[in-house]
């Protein structure tokens, strides 16, 4: 009977360890990591991922291929802008090893270029290392 427990332990212990190893943090694909670890020209010393982590709650990241066959990284997160709770969506267009902001929207309303940039500037300028 001891041998049965030993065999079961040898089989299931590595599986349990491997399962728990994935629970420690969020795993992102290459494109999401590129954006999260990158920065924008408007504030080149601020890592996007860290600034977004500080500013937003209930945030999520995903990458996908658009209907135009573009590689997109999409961020969604909640915050207060002008003391009003909103949901912000920001999409980044991936081109090789670089990216640009493609879309900024608040509560599913697209922002024009200047308004979108002002949202990004607020998020990045409030980052504290």
C-alpha positions, -999 to +999 in steps of 0.1 A: +000+000+000+029+024+007+041+019-028+008+029-042+009+062-023+045+067-034+036+061-070+005+084-068+026+111-052+053+108-079+027+112-105+005+140-090+031+161-071+048+174-103+013+181-118+003+201-088+036+221-088+032+229-125-004+240-119+006+263-091+035+278-109+012+295-133-009+311-106+017+337-095+012+363-121-004+373-154+010+357-185+009+380-215+017+372-251+046+389-270+026+418-284+010+427-250+045+425-234+058+448-261+033+475-252+033+470-214+071+472-213+073+501-238+067+538-236+052+566-257+072+596-271+051+620-250+066+605-219+095+582-229+106+574-193+073+560-182+066+523-188+030+520-201+022+489-181+033+503-148+015+536-154-017+518-164-015+495-134-014+525-111-041+545-128-068+520-137-087+493-119-105+462-134-080+464-162-074+438-189-051+434-219-055+413-250-041+410-285-058+400-317-057+403-354-082+429-368-104+424-398-079+445-417-052+419-407-035+443-383-020+432-350-037+450-322-032+451-285-062+463-266-064+477-231-096+482-211-098+497-176-119+517-153-110+550-137-123+584-127-119+612-151-131+646-139-145+627-109-168+606-132-163+568-133-156+557-169-143+528-188-114+535-211-104+515-242-070+520-258-058+501-288-022+499-300-013+490-336+017+466-336+042+470-364+072+446-361+088+455-328+071+489-324+036+502-318+015+533-321-018+544-305-046+535-329-077+542-308-088+558-275-124+556-264-143+565-232-174+545-225-174+533-261-172+568-275-142+573-297-120+603-288-105+625-314-067+628-316-062+656-291-087+643-266-072+608-268-037+622-263-048+642-233-062+610-217-029+592-223-009+623-210-029+623-178-023+586-172+014+588-179+020+621-160+004+607-128+028+577-127+050+575-096+078+549-096 
